[in-house]
């Protein structure tokens, strides 16, 4: 498809018990984005973020398969999701995303 941009993100979200800093320490990787529970949602809002978020994202503009392979190579040799969850006191819950969903994070 012409004009379609893709990106790949390894995403961990969790309640106040899961911190982005703990994920960074366990994986030994710097995230693309890290947000801690308890931080303001934005500068313009008084709302406080209820969940921590840790993201490792690819660079858009290259083929999807290349992005996936690069992300998998970075994560290779790191703790598995189960090991990571156990180390930081979290649990793994798959989140199904429909193939035709373009804005699942905003729902």
DRENTORKOL-3810 file (N, C-alpha, C; in nm, 4 decimals):
REM DRENTORKOL-3810
@n.u->0.0830; n.v->-0.1183; n.w->0.0000; ca.u->0.0000; ca.v->0.0000; ca.w->0.0000; c.u->0.0878; c.v->0.1251; c.w->0.0000
@n.u->0.0515; n.v->0.2177; n.w->-0.0814; ca.u->0.1247; ca.v->0.3425; ca.w->-0.0909; c.u->0.0791; c.v->0.4368; c.w->0.0198
@n.u->0.1751; n.v->0.5034; n.w->0.0830; ca.u->0.1419; ca.v->0.6024; ca.w->0.1839; c.u->0.1108; c.v->0.5473; c.w->0.3219
@n.u->0.1286; n.v->0.4157; n.w->0.3443; ca.u->0.1003; ca.v->0.3569; ca.w->0.4746; c.u->0.2279; c.v->0.3578; c.w->0.5578
@n.u->0.2199; n.v->0.4125; n.w->0.6775; ca.u->0.3324; ca.v->0.4124; ca.w->0.7713; c.u->0.3074; c.v->0.3068; c.w->0.8782
@n.u->0.4077; n.v->0.2295; n.w->0.9109; ca.u->0.3944; ca.v->0.1295; ca.w->1.0166; c.u->0.5019; c.v->0.1534; c.w->1.1218
@n.u->0.4749; n.v->0.1059; n.w->1.2396; ca.u->0.5761; ca.v->0.1040; ca.w->1.3449; c.u->0.5458; c.v->-0.0142; c.w->1.4351
@n.u->0.6472; n.v->-0.0578; n.w->1.5073; ca.u->0.6357; ca.v->-0.1720; ca.w->1.5968; c.u->0.6726; c.v->-0.1242; c.w->1.7369
@n.u->0.5918; n.v->-0.1617; n.w->1.8354; ca.u->0.6189; ca.v->-0.1211; ca.w->1.9733; c.u->0.6021; c.v->-0.2394; c.w->2.0672
@n.u->0.7043; n.v->-0.2631; n.w->2.1507; ca.u->0.6943; ca.v->-0.3557; ca.w->2.2629; c.u->0.6459; c.v->-0.2701; c.w->2.3781
@n.u->0.5299; n.v->-0.3038; n.w->2.4313; ca.u->0.4612; ca.v->-0.2156; ca.w->2.5244; c.u->0.4307; c.v->-0.2900; c.w->2.6538
@n.u->0.4639; n.v->-0.2268; n.w->2.7655; ca.u->0.4259; ca.v->-0.2804; ca.w->2.8960; c.u->0.3516; c.v->-0.1709; c.w->2.9707
@n.u->0.2344; n.v->-0.2055; n.w->3.0194; ca.u->0.1531; ca.v->-0.1127; ca.w->3.0970; c.u->0.1197; c.v->-0.1795; c.w->3.2284
@n.u->0.1107; n.v->-0.1012; n.w->3.3339; ca.u->0.0760; ca.v->-0.1614; ca.w->3.4610; c.u->0.0272; c.v->-0.0596; c.w->3.5612
@n.u->-0.0341; n.v->-0.1104; n.w->3.6658; ca.u->-0.0848; ca.v->-0.0241; ca.w->3.7721; c.u->0.0315; c.v->0.0278; c.w->3.8556
@n.u->-0.0010; n.v->0.0950; n.w->3.9621; ca.u->0.1009; ca.v->0.1597; ca.w->4.0452; c.u->0.2092; c.v->0.0628; c.w->4.0933
@n.u->0.1796; n.v->-0.0663; n.w->4.1009; ca.u->0.2798; ca.v->-0.1632; ca.w->4.1447; c.u->0.3894; c.v->-0.1875; c.w->4.0430
@n.u->0.3634; n.v->-0.1610; n.w->3.9169; ca.u->0.4616; ca.v->-0.1780; ca.w->3.8106; c.u->0.5199; c.v->-0.0420; c.w->3.7771
@n.u->0.6501; n.v->-0.0298; n.w->3.7835; ca.u->0.7120; ca.v->0.0977; ca.w->3.7470; c.u->0.7912; c.v->0.0810; c.w->3.6176
@n.u->0.7950; n.v->0.1854; n.w->3.5402; ca.u->0.8750; ca.v->0.1850; ca.w->3.4180; c.u->1.0222; c.v->0.1673; c.w->3.4526
@n.u->1.0652; n.v->0.2238; n.w->3.5633; ca.u->1.2045; ca.v->0.2099; ca.w->3.6064; c.u->1.2404; c.v->0.0639; c.w->3.6337
@n.u->1.1481; n.v->-0.0117; n.w->3.6940; ca.u->1.1736; ca.v->-0.1536; ca.w->3.7196; c.u->1.1890; c.v->-0.2315; c.w->3.5889
@n.u->1.1083; n.v->-0.2001; n.w->3.4904; ca.u->1.1191; ca.v->-0.2659; ca.w->3.3596; c.u->1.2537; c.v->-0.2318; c.w->3.2962
@n.u->1.2933; n.v->-0.1053; n.w->3.3020; ca.u->1.4221; ca.v->-0.0625; ca.w->3.2463; c.u->1.5358; c.v->-0.1393; c.w->3.3119
@n.u->1.5325; n.v->-0.1512; n.w->3.4435; ca.u->1.6382; ca.v->-0.2226; ca.w->3.5156; c.u->1.6405; c.v->-0.3706; c.w->3.4806
@n.u->1.5259; n.v->-0.4347; n.w->3.4760; ca.u->1.5199; ca.v->-0.5781; ca.w->3.4479; c.u->1.5625; c.v->-0.6102; c.w->3.3049
@n.u->1.5232; n.v->-0.5270; n.w->3.2090; ca.u->1.5591; ca.v->-0.5520; ca.w->3.0691; c.u->1.6973; c.v->-0.4994; c.w->3.0337
@n.u->1.7456; n.v->-0.4029; n.w->3.1100; ca.u->1.8744; ca.v->-0.3427; ca.w->3.0767; c.u->1.8693; c.v->-0.2642; c.w->2.9469
@n.u->1.7528; n.v->-0.2097; n.w->2.9160; ca.u->1.7314; ca.v->-0.1317; ca.w->2.7942; c.u->1.6701; c.v->0.0025; c.w->2.8287
@n.u->1.7095; n.v->0.1047; n.w->2.7560; ca.u->1.6447; ca.v->0.2345; ca.w->2.7705; c.u->1.5206; c.v->0.2358; c.w->2.6825
@n.u->1.4063; n.v->0.2719; n.w->2.7370; ca.u->1.2838; ca.v->0.2740; ca.w->2.6575; c.u->1.2791; c.v->0.3937; c.w->2.5634
@n.u->1.1955; n.v->0.3825; n.w->2.4636; ca.u->1.1650; ca.v->0.4971; ca.w->2.3779; c.u->1.0840; c.v->0.5979; c.w->2.4583
@n.u->0.9914; n.v->0.5450; n.w->2.5388; ca.u->0.9064; ca.v->0.6273; ca.w->2.6250; c.u->0.8863; c.v->0.5547; c.w->2.7570
@n.u->0.8955; n.v->0.6267; n.w->2.8673; ca.u->0.8670; ca.v->0.5716; ca.w->2.9994; c.u->0.7855; c.v->0.6741; c.w->3.0777
@n.u->0.6725; n.v->0.6297; n.w->3.1287; ca.u->0.5842; ca.v->0.7170; ca.w->3.2056; c.u->0.5461; c.v->0.6424; c.w->3.3333
@n.u->0.5580; n.v->0.7075; n.w->3.4464; ca.u->0.5277; ca.v->0.6428; ca.w->3.5736; c.u->0.3862; c.v->0.6750; c.w->3.6209
@n.u->0.3234; n.v->0.5792; n.w->3.6860; ca.u->0.1954; ca.v->0.6030; ca.w->3.7527; c.u->0.2173; c.v->0.7131; c.w->3.8558
@n.u->0.1168; n.v->0.7987; n.w->3.8712; ca.u->0.1269; ca.v->0.9083; ca.w->3.9667; c.u->0.1700; c.v->1.0395; c.w->3.9037
@n.u->0.2208; n.v->1.0339; n.w->3.7791; ca.u->0.2583; ca.v->1.1559; ca.w->3.7094; c.u->0.1335; c.v->1.2201; c.w->3.6493
@n.u->0.1361; n.v->1.3504; n.w->3.6276; ca.u->0.0219; ca.v->1.4144; ca.w->3.5597; c.u->0.0059; c.v->1.3583; c.w->3.4186
@n.u->-0.1185; n.v->1.3474; n.w->3.3728; ca.u->-0.1462; ca.v->1.2980; ca.w->3.2381; c.u->-0.0877; c.v->1.3944; c.w->3.1354
@n.u->-0.0989; n.v->1.5234; n.w->3.1607; ca.u->-0.0386; ca.v->1.6252; ca.w->3.0744; c.u->-0.0200; c.v->1.7530; c.w->3.1551
@n.u->0.0475; n.v->1.8493; n.w->3.0972; ca.u->0.0670; ca.v->1.9778; ca.w->3.1654; c.u->-0.0630; c.v->2.0547; c.w->3.1804
@n.u->-0.1584; n.v->2.0268; n.w->3.0926; ca.u->-0.2851; ca.v->2.1008; ca.w->3.0935; c.u->-0.3937; c.v->2.0321; c.w->3.1746
@n.u->-0.3637; n.v->1.9175; n.w->3.2338; ca.u->-0.4665; ca.v->1.8427; ca.w->3.3050; c.u->-0.4254; c.v->1.8198; c.w->3.4497
@n.u->-0.5213; n.v->1.8238; n.w->3.5387; ca.u->-0.4962; ca.v->1.7938; ca.w->3.6797; c.u->-0.5045; c.v->1.6437; c.w->3.7067
@n.u->-0.5507; n.v->1.5678; n.w->3.6056; ca.u->-0.5623; ca.v->1.4215; ca.w->3.6225; c.u->-0.4259; c.v->1.3578; c.w->3.6424
@n.u->-0.4225; n.v->1.2544; n.w->3.7248; ca.u->-0.2997; ca.v->1.1809; ca.w->3.7531; c.u->-0.3057; c.v->1.0458; c.w->3.6805
@n.u->-0.1931; n.v->1.0086; n.w->3.6199; ca.u->-0.1845; ca.v->0.8825; ca.w->3.5476; c.u->-0.1951; c.v->0.7656; c.w->3.6452
@n.u->-0.2830; n.v->0.6704; n.w->3.6160; ca.u->-0.3055; ca.v->0.5552; ca.w->3.7034; c.u->-0.2128; c.v->0.4386; c.w->3.6720
@n.u->-0.1555; n.v->0.4357; n.w->3.5521; ca.u->-0.0722; ca.v->0.3232; ca.w->3.5095; c.u->0.0645; c.v->0.3717; c.w->3.4641
@n.u->0.1645; n.v->0.2862; n.w->3.4853; ca.u->0.2965; ca.v->0.3115; ca.w->3.4291; c.u->0.2996; c.v->0.2544; c.w->3.2882
@n.u->0.3813; n.v->0.3144; n.w->3.2027; ca.u->0.3926; ca.v->0.2717; ca.w->3.0639; c.u->0.5400; c.v->0.2653; c.w->3.0281
@n.u->0.5806; n.v->0.1550; n.w->2.9643; ca.u->0.7176; ca.v->0.1386; ca.w->2.9160; c.u->0.7085; c.v->0.0966; c.w->2.7697
@n.u->0.7669; n.v->0.1751; n.w->2.6796; ca.u->0.7576; ca.v->0.1490; ca.w->2.5359; c.u->0.8957; c.v->0.1420; c.w->2.4732
@n.u->0.9132; n.v->0.0443; n.w->2.3849; ca.u->1.0318; ca.v->0.0358; ca.w->2.3004; c.u->0.9791; c.v->0.0293; c.w->2.1582
@n.u->0.9971; n.v->0.1372; n.w->2.0831; ca.u->0.9361; ca.v->0.1504; ca.w->1.9505; c.u->1.0409; c.v->0.1505; c.w->1.8406
@n.u->0.9990; n.v->0.1036; n.w->1.7237; ca.u->1.0844; ca.v->0.1062; ca.w->1.6054; c.u->1.0726; c.v->0.2409; c.w->1.5367
@n.u->1.1581; n.v->0.2609; n.w->1.4403; ca.u->1.1519; ca.v->0.3824; ca.w->1.3595; c.u->1.0627; c.v->0.3576; c.w->1.2393
@n.u->0.9627; n.v->0.4417; n.w->1.2179; ca.u->0.8778; ca.v->0.4235; ca.w->1.0999; c.u->0.9557; c.v->0.4563; c.w->0.9725
@n.u->0.9011; n.v->0.4146; n.w->0.8614; ca.u->0.9624; ca.v->0.4475; ca.w->0.7338; c.u->1.0381; c.v->0.3328; c.w->0.6701
@n.u->1.0471; n.v->0.2197; n.w->0.7402; ca.u->1.1085; ca.v->0.1013; ca.w->0.6810; c.u->1.0066; c.v->-0.0110; c.w->0.6828
@n.u->1.0348; n.v->-0.1172; n.w->0.6082; ca.u->0.9388; ca.v->-0.2261; ca.w->0.5969; c.u->0.9064; c.v->-0.2860; c.w->0.7337
@n.u->0.7811; n.v->-0.3261; n.w->0.7504; ca.u->0.7339; ca.v->-0.3804; ca.w->0.8771; c.u->0.8158; c.v->-0.5003; c.w->0.9216
@n.u->0.8462; n.v->-0.5930; n.w->0.8314; ca.u->0.9222; ca.v->-0.7122; ca.w->0.8687; c.u->1.0612; c.v->-0.6735; c.w->0.9206
@n.u->1.1220; n.v->-0.5709; n.w->0.8644; ca.u->1.2522; ca.v->-0.5231; ca.w->0.9112; c.u->1.2386; c.v->-0.4648; c.w->1.0516
@n.u->1.1331; n.v->-0.3893; n.w->1.0750; ca.u->1.1097; ca.v->-0.3331; ca.w->1.2081; c.u->1.0917; c.v->-0.4437; c.w->1.3117
@n.u->1.0111; n.v->-0.5443; n.w->1.2774; ca.u->0.9889; ca.v->-0.6566; ca.w->1.3695; c.u->1.1187; c.v->-0.7295; c.w->1.3997
@n.u->1.1971; n.v->-0.7576; n.w->1.2963; ca.u->1.3238; ca.v->-0.8286; ca.w->1.3162; c.u->1.4198; c.v->-0.7488; c.w->1.4029
@n.u->1.4253; n.v->-0.6178; n.w->1.3829; ca.u->1.5142; ca.v->-0.5342; ca.w->1.4648; c.u->1.4703; c.v->-0.5335; c.w->1.6109
@n.u->1.3404; n.v->-0.5217; n.w->1.6344; ca.u->1.2910; ca.v->-0.5201; ca.w->1.7716; c.u->1.3153; c.v->-0.6551; c.w->1.8396
@n.u->1.2908; n.v->-0.7626; n.w->1.7680; ca.u->1.3154; ca.v->-0.8965; ca.w->1.8238; c.u->1.4637; c.v->-0.9173; c.w->1.8537
@n.u->1.5516; n.v->-0.8654; n.w->1.7684; ca.u->1.6951; ca.v->-0.8782; ca.w->1.7915; c.u->1.7379; c.v->-0.8029; c.w->1.9176
@n.u->1.6793; n.v->-0.6863; n.w->1.9402; ca.u->1.7103; ca.v->-0.6082; ca.w->2.0611; c.u->1.6640; c.v->-0.6824; c.w->2.1862
@n.u->1.5479; n.v->-0.7486; n.w->2.1772; ca.u->1.4913; ca.v->-0.8178; ca.w->2.2937; c.u->1.5500; c.v->-0.9574; c.w->2.3140
@n.u->1.6201; n.v->-1.0110; n.w->2.2149; ca.u->1.6783; ca.v->-1.1455; ca.w->2.2252; c.u->1.7778; c.v->-1.1512; c.w->2.3411
@n.u->1.7714; n.v->-1.2598; n.w->2.4166; ca.u->1.8620; ca.v->-1.2776; ca.w->2.5288; c.u->1.8187; c.v->-1.2047; c.w->2.6553
@n.u->1.7113; n.v->-1.1304; n.w->2.6483; ca.u->1.6575; ca.v->-1.0608; ca.w->2.7662; c.u->1.5626; c.v->-1.1565; c.w->2.8379
@n.u->1.5215; n.v->-1.1234; n.w->2.9595; ca.u->1.4244; ca.v->-1.2104; ca.w->3.0289; c.u->1.2964; c.v->-1.2252; c.w->2.9466
@n.u->1.2357; n.v->-1.3443; n.w->2.9553; ca.u->1.1070; ca.v->-1.3664; ca.w->2.8893; c.u->1.0008; c.v->-1.2814; c.w->2.9589
@n.u->0.8850; n.v->-1.2699; n.w->2.8963; ca.u->0.7767; ca.v->-1.1941; ca.w->2.9593; c.u->0.7400; c.v->-1.2527; c.w->3.0950
@n.u->0.7359; n.v->-1.3837; n.w->3.1047; ca.u->0.7028; ca.v->-1.4478; ca.w->3.2330; c.u->0.8089; c.v->-1.4183; c.w->3.3379
@n.u->0.9363; n.v->-1.4268; n.w->3.2998; ca.u->1.0444; ca.v->-1.3963; ca.w->3.3938; c.u->1.0414; c.v->-1.2499; c.w->3.4360
@n.u->1.0186; n.v->-1.1637; n.w->3.3399; ca.u->1.0117; ca.v->-1.0207; ca.w->3.3691; c.u->0.8952; c.v->-0.9904; c.w->3.4626
@n.u->0.7802; n.v->-1.0471; n.w->3.4333; ca.u->0.6623; ca.v->-1.0248; ca.w->3.5184; c.u->0.6896; c.v->-1.0722; c.w->3.6614
@n.u->0.7488; n.v->-1.1892; n.w->3.6752; ca.u->0.7800; ca.v->-1.2412; ca.w->3.8086; c.u->0.8781; c.v->-1.1524; c.w->3.8838
@n.u->0.9766; n.v->-1.0990; n.w->3.8123; ca.u->1.0795; ca.v->-1.0170; ca.w->3.8769; c.u->1.0256; c.v->-0.8832; c.w->3.9254
@n.u->0.9242; n.v->-0.8315; n.w->3.8591; ca.u->0.8720; ca.v->-0.6997; ca.w->3.8974; c.u->0.7348; c.v->-0.7078; c.w->3.9631
@n.u->0.6905; n.v->-0.8306; n.w->3.9923; ca.u->0.5628; ca.v->-0.8471; ca.w->4.0621; c.u->0.4427; c.v->-0.8157; c.w->3.9758
@n.u->0.4503; n.v->-0.8492; n.w->3.8494; ca.u->0.3404; ca.v->-0.8215; ca.w->3.7570; c.u->0.2872; c.v->-0.9519; c.w->3.6995
@n.u->0.1877; n.v->-0.9414; n.w->3.6123; ca.u->0.1374; ca.v->-1.0580; ca.w->3.5411; c.u->0.1231; c.v->-1.0224; c.w->3.3941
@n.u->0.1269; n.v->-1.1233; n.w->3.3093; ca.u->0.1174; ca.v->-1.1035; ca.w->3.1654; c.u->-0.0261; c.v->-1.1290; c.w->3.1216
@n.u->-0.0836; n.v->-1.0332; n.w->3.0503; ca.u->-0.2181; ca.v->-1.0479; ca.w->2.9957; c.u->-0.2154; c.v->-1.0097; c.w->2.8488
@n.u->-0.2344; n.v->-1.1055; n.w->2.7585; ca.u->-0.2392; ca.v->-1.0706; ca.w->2.6164; c.u->-0.3572; c.v->-0.9778; c.w->2.5882
@n.u->-0.3363; n.v->-0.8839; n.w->2.5000; ca.u->-0.4409; ca.v->-0.7908; ca.w->2.4592; c.u->-0.4648; c.v->-0.8108; c.w->2.3102
@n.u->-0.5762; n.v->-0.8742; n.w->2.2730; ca.u->-0.6020; ca.v->-0.8940; ca.w->2.1301; c.u->-0.6365; c.v->-0.7609; c.w->2.0624
@n.u->-0.5746; n.v->-0.7394; n.w->1.9486; ca.u->-0.6002; ca.v->-0.6178; ca.w->1.8711; c.u->-0.6480; c.v->-0.6612; c.w->1.7331
@n.u->-0.7677; n.v->-0.6220; n.w->1.6937; ca.u->-0.8183; ca.v->-0.6611; ca.w->1.5618; c.u->-0.7294; c.v->-0.6065; c.w->1.4504
@n.u->-0.7154; n.v->-0.6820; n.w->1.3438; ca.u->-0.6328; ca.v->-0.6401; ca.w->1.2304; c.u->-0.6793; c.v->-0.5080; c.w->1.1709
@n.u->-0.8086; n.v->-0.4814; n.w->1.1764; ca.u->-0.8602; ca.v->-0.3601; ca.w->1.1134; c.u->-0.8684; c.v->-0.2422; c.w->1.2096
@n.u->-0.8139; n.v->-0.2544; n.w->1.3269; ca.u->-0.8217; ca.v->-0.1485; ca.w->1.4280; c.u->-0.7050; c.v->-0.0521; c.w->1.4088
@n.u->-0.7347; n.v->0.0728; n.w->1.3826; ca.u->-0.6312; ca.v->0.1730; ca.w->1.3598; c.u->-0.6057; c.v->0.2589; c.w->1.4830
@n.u->-0.6945; n.v->0.2572; n.w->1.5799; ca.u->-0.6795; ca.v->0.3464; ca.w->1.6943; c.u->-0.7094; c.v->0.2773; c.w->1.8263
@n.u->-0.6614; n.v->0.1563; n.w->1.8442; ca.u->-0.6970; ca.v->0.0778; ca.w->1.9627; c.u->-0.6521; c.v->0.1429; c.w->2.0930
@n.u->-0.5437; n.v->0.2182; n.w->2.0935; ca.u->-0.4950; ca.v->0.2778; ca.w->2.2168; c.u->-0.5866; c.v->0.3890; c.w->2.2658
@n.u->-0.6612; n.v->0.4510; n.w->2.1765; ca.u->-0.7487; ca.v->0.5611; ca.w->2.2159; c.u->-0.8818; c.v->0.5138; c.w->2.2692
@n.u->-0.9110; n.v->0.3849; n.w->2.2641; ca.u->-1.0416; ca.v->0.3337; ca.w->2.3089; c.u->-1.0476; c.v->0.3186; c.w->2.4570
END
